[in-house]
């Protein structure tokens, strides 16, 4: 009874491996149960507090949503057509559809979103910026039918946009973002899924994948999921608003039932920053794509590393150094404005169209009209911030030097022109003089503007960065000039 039992080394290793696997499985199952229970509690609390509640569809388990896509009639029709054209066996085609669905569908958890994600977003946004809610068309937004599907459409200035807007609307609802393949790395992928985002392969040429993605977008919007969409499809490389891409907007419009119970309402959102974290990296990407900045001589800026990754590491290193020396400052103001909503039902009725039944070419033409109108509304509510105002004056004056008095006079003239044309200006402390000082201080601290003998001028080689910030409101300046409010 007391004699030891001798096991072969391979068997002992196998048993140890099985035991470890069992422990990990139990731990994962327990964690999922814990998060699910906490998520259910949070959901009950939020649904009592929010005007736009957390939709039941968002709380559906990941696998159930995958199965729903697999059984969708239009997805099965696309799979059958693909099998006929390619000669693949139906089992292989359906396996591809399953992989696509697994990749796209989120696994939302209210506990992680509102208890962790919101707190992280708020802490990070406020630690980096002075976060401000600028203007809101409150009456129009309050008049949105509670049953309607709300889609926030916004300009894309920075990767901070995700956190900033989520923070701004967290007392109303949970957002579902379309996230690119950059986030499909462990453990970021799981966190992004838990936050309710769905993955999108940019510029995918696979029609089967596009149909699965289209059906997910259509089903989720039909179920009332609040979504956030960047019509530009990517970050602005030069600061200007980009030409809209039609992919997700086409999916939303094509899946919309104009005679159904639920309307689809787009809410335009304008975002701007006194400083974006990626400004130099974005300009390098623009330059490497064959569009060099305006001032491309061999200057100190151009002697820096031309590689975006090294530029990003340099940015982090410089800010850590400033933090350790207790010289670090926040990156100025980050402001969000909400504009006039657009009802897709009203838009379709006014044009006497039904997106779901239009031929492809006619549908894309109407989606283009929709996208243009949304971008117009987004552009109207882009906040005018101190840095963009001051940068605009230096860009317009070129190599000319300015005294502080001349600069303030020019900024105030531009200010009046923008106000007269209806632009949304954010005025810190309701003090114009202070706003100009803040904008100028941000630019001089970054050595984008230099002072010599009491005169201010653009630093050598930094014209492209100044133009990047001036471009964020260039469309508003152009609109002011078109109305006859022409600043000098």
C-alpha positions, 0 to 999 in steps of 0.5 A: 500500500505504501510503495511508490508508483513509478510513471514514465516521464512522458506520461507524467508530462502528459498528465501535468499538461492535462491538469494545467489545461483543465485549470486554465479552462476552469479559470477562463470559464469562471472569468467569463461567468463573472464578467457576464454576471457583472455585465447583466447588473450594469446593463440593468442599471444603465437601462434605467438611467439612459435615454438611449439604452443598451440594446439587447442585440449588443448583449447577445452572445458572440457565438449566437451572433455568428450563428445568426450570420451563418443562417442569414438568407443573403449570406447563404445566397452569396456563399452559394453563388461564390461556390458556383463561380469558384468551384469550391465545395460548399463545406469549404465556402461555409467554413470561410463564411464562419471565419469571416463572421468570427472575425467581424462580430464583437463580444460586447460586455457592459461591465468592461465597457462602462466600468473599465473602458469608460474610466480608462477613456476618461482618465486618458483623455483628461490627462492628455487634454483639456477636454471640452464639449463645445456646442450641441444642437440639443433640441434636435438631438432630444427630438430623435425618436428613442426607437431610432438607430443612431449613427454618429458620423465624425471627422477623423483627426486622431486615434484619440477620437475613439476614446474622446467621443466614447467619453463624451456620450458614455452617459447616454449609450455604448458606441460600436466602432468599426476598427481596422486590422491594426487592432487584431493583436493579442490582447488588444483584440479581445479588449476591443471586442469586449468594448463592442467594436467590430473588425473591418478589413480595409479595401478587401476585394473579397465579395464574400467577405464584403457580403458578410460584413454588410449583413452584420452592419445591416442586422445590427443597425436594424436592431438599434445598435448605436454606431460611430462611423468615420466617413473619411475612412482614415486619419486626415494626412494633411489636416483637411477633411477627406473625401468620404468613402462609401462602404459602410454608409452604403451598407447602412443605407442598403439595409435600411427599411424606409417603411419599417418601425425604426428610423436611421438617424445620423448625428454629425460630430466635429472633433478638433485638437490643439495638438494631435499625437500623430501629426508628424507621423501623418505628415511623413506618411503623406510625404512618403505617398508622394505628396511632400509638404510645402516647405521641403528644403533640407532643414532641421525638420527634414533631417530627422528620421523619416520613418514614422515608427521612429518618429513615434518613439521619439515623440514618446521619449521626448514627452517621458523626458519632460514628465521626469523633469516635471516640465510636461504640459497637457496638449491644449484643448480637445473639443467635440461639437454635435450638429444637426441630425439627419434622418435617413427616412426623411432624406429618402422620402425627400428624394423619393428613393428606396436605397434597398431597391435601387440599381447598384449605380443609382444607389451609389450615386445617392449614397454619394449625395448622402455622404456629401451632405453628412460631410457638409454637416460635419464640417460645419461643426468642426470646432475652431480652437486657439492653435488652429486660429493662430496657425492660420495667420502664420500660414497666410502670412508665409515668411512675414514676421509679426509683432504680437499686436499685429498677430492679435489684430489679425487673429481677431479679424479672422475670429470675426469673419468666422463668427459671422459665417456661423463657425463654432469657435471655442473660447477658453474662459470666454476671453479672446485675448487669453485664447490667442495667448494659449494658441501662441504659447502652444506653438512656441513651446513646440518651437513651431513659431520663434521670436526674434527681436520682439517679432514672431515668425514661422520656425524654419522647416515647420510650415507643414506642421502649421499648415496641418493645424490651419487646414483643420479649419480651412474649409470654414475660412473658405466658407467665410470668404465665400460669404464676403467675410474675408479676413486679411 
